[in-house]
Amino acid sequence: MPPVDAPRTYRQHRYAPPPGATEVLLVRHGESQPADPANPFPLVDGHGDPPLDPVGHEQAERVAARLAGEGIAAIYVTTLCRTAETAAPLAARLGLEARVEPDLREVFLGDWEGGLLRVKAVERDPAFVRAMEEQRWDAIPGAEPSETFSARVWDGMQRIVAAHPDERVVVVSHGGVIGQILADATGSRPFAFGGADNGSISHVVIHDGRIVLRRFNDTTHLEPHFSVAAPPPI
């Protein structure tokens, strides 16, 4: 008798990025210094620019230890110092120089820049409550319209993706920016991914204008030494 062919079976396979895709590890900067209403943060191009708190520096070291072996081809930061300070330990480990992508800076908060948002959030200012309920930044006086913010963030991401096909990169950015990217990726409510923890890692794969969300707010490298707070997404 001829041999009986074994039935064909089909395994489940681990996800693999499609050829030409870019993997982006989105890192929220470490915790920045507390806001002092009597001494507003310095401004860079109108944006509040606080340095990292000592806790934030420790978070940056833990991010570096977590990502040092991940095959990172490039590191991107924004124009604001808290991202550069967060990226510095990883850049030193990898022998890379962080590149600046200005369009991934935080959402512009208009009259509430310099740390005032934190005060207004704690006080439950009506404009802050409206911004959270309506899920739009421009409910804050003078703040950047949500459509403008989304467009510039996508412009910045497209430049990074175009420069790194088939590579994995780290982007150290801000809570509002990360939330916007993930909302665009999933078609969710605008603020559905707001409040990523300081020092957290989110993971997206971008190819042909499509964003696939792989991971959100990974803080394994920070626990159990850092408690989870609930600050506004800045």
LINSUL-V492872 format. One record per residue. RES is the residue in one small letter. PSI is psi in radians with two decimals (* if undefined). Layout:
res = <RES/RES>
psi = <PSI/PSI>
This chain:
res = <m/p/p/v/d/a/p/r/t/y/r/q/h/r/y/a/p/p/p/g/a/t/e/v/l/l/v/r/h/g/e/s/q/p/a/d/p/a/n/p/f/p/l/v/d/g/h/g/d/p/p/l/d/p/v/g/h/e/q/a/e/r/v/a/a/r/l/a/g/e/g/i/a/a/i/y/v/t/t/l/c/r/t/a/e/t/a/a/p/l/a/a/r/l/g/l/e/a/r/v/e/p/d/l/r/e/v/f/l/g/d/w/e/g/g/l/l/r/v/k/a/v/e/r/d/p/a/f/v/r/a/m/e/e/q/r/w/d/a/i/p/g/a/e/p/s/e/t/f/s/a/r/v/w/d/g/m/q/r/i/v/a/a/h/p/d/e/r/v/v/v/v/s/h/g/g/v/i/g/q/i/l/a/d/a/t/g/s/r/p/f/a/f/g/g/a/d/n/g/s/i/s/h/v/v/i/h/d/g/r/i/v/l/r/r/f/n/d/t/t/h/l/e/p/h/f/s/v/a/a/p/p/p/i>
psi = <2.48/2.64/2.51/2.15/2.39/2.50/2.50/2.34/2.82/1.98/2.78/2.35/2.60/2.53/2.43/2.36/2.52/2.71/2.34/-0.10/2.80/2.23/2.23/2.11/1.93/2.00/2.17/2.38/2.75/2.93/2.27/2.99/2.62/2.60/2.40/1.91/-0.48/-0.30/1.44/2.68/2.59/2.72/2.49/1.98/0.65/-0.17/2.40/2.39/1.10/2.56/3.05/2.54/2.77/-0.63/-0.70/-0.64/-0.67/-0.69/-0.69/-0.69/-0.66/-0.63/-0.78/-0.77/-0.63/-0.70/-0.06/-0.53/0.35/0.22/0.79/2.22/-0.47/2.74/2.29/2.51/3.09/-3.01/-0.10/2.40/-0.46/-0.48/-0.71/-0.70/-0.62/-0.68/-0.38/-0.81/-0.69/-0.76/-0.70/-0.71/-0.65/-0.14/0.54/2.67/2.18/2.43/2.55/2.21/1.71/-0.57/-0.09/0.24/2.87/2.80/2.42/2.24/0.24/-2.17/-0.21/0.33/2.99/0.18/-0.11/-0.49/-0.72/-0.69/-0.84/-0.59/-0.78/-0.66/-0.14/0.83/2.44/-0.62/-0.63/-0.79/-0.73/-0.71/-0.74/-0.70/-0.72/-0.16/0.93/2.34/-0.54/0.16/-0.33/2.35/2.13/0.09/2.84/2.27/2.51/-0.66/-0.69/-0.75/-0.85/-0.74/-0.75/-0.62/-0.75/-0.65/-0.79/-0.74/-0.66/-0.66/-0.72/-0.80/-0.74/-0.51/-0.19/0.96/2.46/0.51/2.86/2.26/2.76/2.30/1.97/2.00/-2.53/2.82/-0.76/-0.67/-0.84/-0.76/-0.69/-0.77/-0.77/-0.56/-0.73/-0.64/-0.62/-0.15/0.49/-3.13/2.59/-0.66/0.31/-0.55/0.47/2.75/0.48/2.43/2.61/2.29/0.06/2.84/2.22/2.74/2.14/2.71/2.23/2.27/2.25/0.71/0.08/2.37/2.21/2.16/2.15/-0.47/2.51/2.30/0.80/2.06/0.37/-0.65/-0.25/-0.44/2.67/0.33/-0.27/2.18/2.66/2.07/-3.14/1.15/2.95/2.80/0.90/*>
